[in-house]
């Protein structure tokens, strides 16, 4: 009896001691894999902004690791396997071509949660997430149609995956609503990040008469090309992924921007709470994952008001870019009336009327 009381007293004294530190739950280790350098703008930069926002929101409950400039394929598989082996419990794979490698690593580490940006396959511990970029692309196209003097816009595109095709078509549809005779010229890179080739493609499009540029590639090269041609040719740009005002201070009309912080915070919190599930996410302007940002305030007030009215209609679900009669650039009818469903949008493999060019391999 006395011995038990003595032990209890000793334990209580230890707990009250200023040198006693209660056991703390270790932070959730979260890995991020980027296809390009983080840099100061672009695809990976926006994902990294999201990571930083998650860190601020969750504080000591998370600890993140970043691996940048990871090529799709074997390199990405090795990196993700290393992150999993090092105890990362949540891994964000942020490029389209990471999907198959991520699926293989997920099968090896069933207790690790994987989140893949884009893609069409899931597993018990691998989820996909994506944004409806095409919603803001439609607005960007409408703005291009209203501001282009030549009626020609240029689009520097990465790979012909559905996400890129959606953006091209939404841009063309919006542009033709503003100017029924408008053309959208497309050049394909077959790369996500290649500043020299991005710049070369932009210059080629300018030489073909484009006075508004946009892109689906990972560097500021296209905005920089527009800025270089602004004074002599009046070329403007609608930036993609990030606000590129720093790279095109005179040329930028607006920017289609990505915002991942809220999503990353929600996903990490769900893992911490033990309620994570593989439920694909495809959200848009309403949810804040994509926006048309940094609209040039020197544009006419009436034009900006019309653009804002369209933006609000998209957010409210009253305006859907892929609605009404849709015809491709060969004259084939793709939709007679109504609205394309998500399955048709997610597998889009045709180019809209007004697009000059074709999909590689077709």
Secondary structure as UniProt FT lines:
FT   HELIX           2..16
FT   TURN            18..19
FT   STRAND          28..33
FT   HELIX           43..58
FT   HELIX           59..61
FT   STRAND          62..67
FT   TURN            72..73
FT   HELIX           74..85
FT   TURN            86..87
FT   STRAND          90..93
FT   HELIX           96..98
FT   HELIX           99..108
FT   TURN            110..111
FT   STRAND          113..117
FT   TURN            124..125
FT   STRAND          126..131
FT   HELIX           133..147
FT   STRAND          152..157
FT   HELIX           162..178
FT   TURN            180..181
FT   STRAND          183..188
FT   HELIX           195..207
FT   TURN            208..209
FT   STRAND          212..216
FT   HELIX           221..233
FT   STRAND          236..241
FT   TURN            245..247
FT   TURN            249..251
FT   STRAND          252..258
FT   HELIX           261..273
FT   STRAND          281..283
FT   TURN            285..288
FT   STRAND          290..293
FT   TURN            297..298
FT   HELIX           301..315
FT   TURN            316..317
FT   STRAND          326..328
FT   TURN            329..330
FT   STRAND          333..335
FT   HELIX           342..346
FT   TURN            353..354
FT   STRAND          355..356
FT   TURN            360..361
//
